[in-house]
Amino acid sequence: MAIVTGATALPVKCGGLDAIVSQVPAGFRCRSMMPVIDRIDSWRRGAVALWLDRDGITIESANEIRGDRPWVPHPRAKREQARAGTAER
């Protein structure tokens, strides 16, 4: 597992890793091969937990567990907010 704290530490090659946890946006290069959790995922999904066991890696997020309720934040990108704002007018 790679724990990344800066953009220069992002792995160039995805091989040899089981997962990537990053404080910076990690891009899409390794996502098809392994779990990748980055700053953007945390923003969208809330707190994220990874469990390592013999069967692999299990990922669970706070927002997904709480479900679709009024008090569960559903962050939207500024682009989406702007689109929604113009559609309401």
C-alpha positions as CSV (number, residue, x, y, z in Angstrom):
1,M,0.0,0.0,0.0
2,A,1.2,3.5,-0.8
3,I,0.4,6.4,1.5
4,V,1.0,9.6,-0.5
5,T,1.3,13.0,1.1
6,G,2.4,15.0,-1.9
7,A,2.1,15.0,-5.7
8,T,5.7,14.1,-6.2
9,A,5.2,10.9,-4.2
10,L,2.5,9.5,-6.4
11,P,3.7,6.1,-7.9
12,V,4.8,6.2,-11.5
13,K,3.9,2.5,-12.0
14,C,0.9,0.8,-10.3
15,G,2.5,-2.6,-10.1
16,G,3.5,-4.0,-6.7
17,L,0.9,-2.1,-4.8
18,D,-2.4,-3.3,-3.3
19,A,-3.9,0.2,-2.8
20,I,-3.1,3.9,-2.8
21,V,-4.2,6.4,-0.1
22,S,-3.4,9.9,-1.1
23,Q,-3.8,13.4,0.4
24,V,-3.6,14.9,-3.1
25,P,-5.6,14.1,-6.2
26,A,-4.3,10.7,-7.5
27,G,-5.6,10.7,-11.0
28,F,-7.1,7.7,-12.8
29,R,-4.1,5.7,-13.9
30,C,-4.2,3.0,-11.2
31,R,-7.9,3.0,-10.4
32,S,-8.8,0.2,-12.7
33,M,-6.1,-2.1,-11.1
34,M,-6.5,-1.3,-7.4
35,P,-8.4,0.7,-4.8
36,V,-7.3,4.4,-4.9
37,I,-8.6,6.8,-2.3
38,D,-7.6,10.4,-2.6
39,R,-8.6,13.9,-1.4
40,I,-11.4,14.1,-3.9
41,D,-12.8,10.7,-2.8
42,S,-12.8,11.9,0.8
43,W,-14.6,15.1,-0.2
44,R,-17.3,13.1,-2.1
45,R,-17.6,10.1,0.2
46,G,-16.8,11.5,3.7
47,A,-14.4,9.6,5.9
48,V,-13.1,6.4,4.3
49,A,-11.9,3.2,5.9
50,L,-9.9,0.4,4.3
51,W,-9.7,-3.0,5.8
52,L,-7.0,-5.4,4.7
53,D,-7.7,-9.1,5.0
54,R,-6.9,-12.4,3.2
55,D,-9.6,-11.9,0.7
56,G,-8.4,-8.4,-0.3
57,I,-9.3,-4.9,0.6
58,T,-12.7,-3.7,1.7
59,I,-13.5,0.0,1.5
60,E,-16.3,1.7,3.4
61,S,-17.2,5.4,3.5
62,A,-19.2,7.3,6.1
63,N,-21.6,8.9,3.6
64,E,-22.4,5.5,2.0
65,I,-23.1,3.9,5.3
66,R,-25.5,6.7,6.4
67,G,-27.4,6.4,3.2
68,D,-29.4,9.1,1.4
69,R,-30.8,11.2,4.2
70,P,-31.2,14.9,4.6
71,W,-28.2,15.2,7.0
72,V,-25.8,13.3,4.8
73,P,-23.7,15.8,2.7
74,H,-23.8,15.3,-1.0
75,P,-21.0,17.5,-2.2
76,R,-21.2,18.8,-5.8
77,A,-18.5,20.3,-7.9
78,K,-18.6,24.0,-8.6
79,R,-19.5,23.2,-12.2
80,E,-22.5,21.2,-11.1
81,Q,-23.6,23.9,-8.7
82,A,-23.4,26.5,-11.4
83,R,-25.5,24.3,-13.8
84,A,-28.1,23.8,-11.1
85,G,-28.2,27.5,-10.4
86,T,-28.9,28.4,-14.0
87,A,-31.5,25.7,-14.3
88,E,-33.5,27.0,-11.4
89,R,-33.8,30.5,-12.9
